Amino acid sequence: MDDIQARLVRNPPSLSICVSLSAACSSWLLPVPPPHTQLRLAQGTAKKTSLVARALGPANASSQLIPCIDEEIDKCPDDELLACLAAELGQLRDLVADKSDLLPTLEKLCKADETLVRQAAVESLRHIGSTMSADQINGSIVPLVQRLLGEAWWTSKVSAAGLLATAYPLAAPETQAALKGSLPAITKDETPMVRRAVASNLGALCAVLEPDCVLRDLFPSFNKLANDDQDSVRILTFGSCVQMCSTQPAAQCTEFIHPAIENFAKDKSWRVRLEVAKSLVALVDAIPGELPVTICRNLLQDPELDVRRHTLEQVPNVLTANPAVAESSGILGAVADLADVDMDMPNAGLMKTSLAKQSLQLTTIVGTELTTSHIVPIVVKLIQEDAIEIRIAVLEGWTDMVKSAGGDLMLSALPLAVLAEDQSWRVRRSFLEGVPFLAESADRGEFNSTVLPLLTNAAENDEVGSVREAAFQVLADLVPIFGDEFATKTSLPLIRSLAGNGTFGMRISACQV
């Protein structure tokens, strides 16, 4: 087989021979393939286009393979196959005689109605253009973009918007002026899909424009898109804002971009505000100072519960970058208010489950004092909720709070007896798993009078085997903490009592111990 492949590379066959051999093999292996199998085979063949091009050589790939693909594209009814071919054409960049030979076929795919096909074609054109010289850009990519911009149908303009940043940097000065001049027209296009394409590519275009051109040519389009009547356009414009913050001078960001981000955080559409909430971590990285903290606090008080929930999930990251403002910014107060949300509201259970997880994560960030004053009251409220998932979320991470606030505070603040006797065995087991951490930091006498009776009761009387096993595991974990005397006076007597119990499940637990 290796010898055959070596001979094929030295003496590449013509395309017709490759196609005939492939067809004969397919017919022999699968005489009458069903339609879904035909599509799968076609996609598998398309993904090996670069292998065929390598075997044919650059000259034959340009003269035979590319025309063959172009002909098949005109007849292909399947969008997934077209997208696969569009992606593979970009990989032929170094396998053809001239990169520009690939452009007519990709230009045709840039006009396809299916978004997946257009995106693959545009990405391939970017890949090809990234290695082109200035002469090649001006001779092939720039005319292609201008033709797409001149088309009446919206699909061509969408693809052109994605290629502006590829064509602009090496274009001739007069061509650069024309490309910049096309921005206002496509920004005002009546088709929302075109405006969305411009909005999503503003960040990439901003990175290649000169600073004075950004102010003069780009920001007018940016402001128009930021105030578009379609919330989907505004969402994509906000996404470009974050990119622009990392490429533009601080003065321009402060004057133009930061106010726009503030407005997005107050947008009339909850979908836009939700996108801001999801991007808070990126904002913290891109914008120094108090702006991300202020936006975070305001979104925690948003009328829409989903916006508050997604904001809450970003709070630990925001405060990790700005730990000194945890209390003064009002974020902890806004987090505490979420514990009072009515459970009858849609998705309130999801929000409070997230509140339990994020609050306990905050204990490692804000320190002992703020944990005691802000986080512990939140946890006490959440433990009293009827939803089992909320109580379990609290207990899964309460060891962090024990380490931060100390065991003595936990013994006095939390209703441990309620947790140890909860109707859900999962809650009871989760409670037991955190007992060793309490023992390490709590007063021994207080622990013996408060927690130890709950532990021994679970080991002796709980009807669920996994809870009893967890209780005995805790008794074993307490021996290194309290010493051999604890094992002699507490653990061994319990084992003896279980060994003589009339219930076989209890005797099994004794054997396991």
Protein Blocks (a to p, Z undefined) as FASTA:
>chain_A
ZZmmmmmmmmccdfklmmmmmmmmmmmmmmbacfklmmmmmmmmmmmmmmmmmmnommlm
mmmmmmmmmmmmmmpmbfklmmmmmmmmmmmmmmcfblklmmmmmmmmmmpmblklmmmm
mmmmmmmmmmpcfklmmmmmmmmmmmmmmpmbfklmmmmmmmmmmmmmmmcfklmmmmmm
mmmmmmmpcblklmmmmmmmmmmmmmmpcfklmmmmmmmmmmmmmmccbfklmmmmmmmm
mmmmmmgcfklmmmmmmmmmmmmmmgfblklmmmmmmmmmmmmmmmgcjklmmmmmmmmm
gfblklmmmmmmmmmmmmmmmmmlmmmnommmmmmmmmmpcfkbghklmmmmmmmmmmmm
mmmmnommlmmmmmmmmmmmmmmpmblklmmmmmmmmmmmmmmnopklmmmmpcfklmmm
gfblklmmmmmmmmmmmmmmmcfklmmmmmmmmmmmmmmmocbfklmmmmmmmmmmmmmm
nojklmmmmmmmmmmmmmmpcbfklmmmmmmZZ
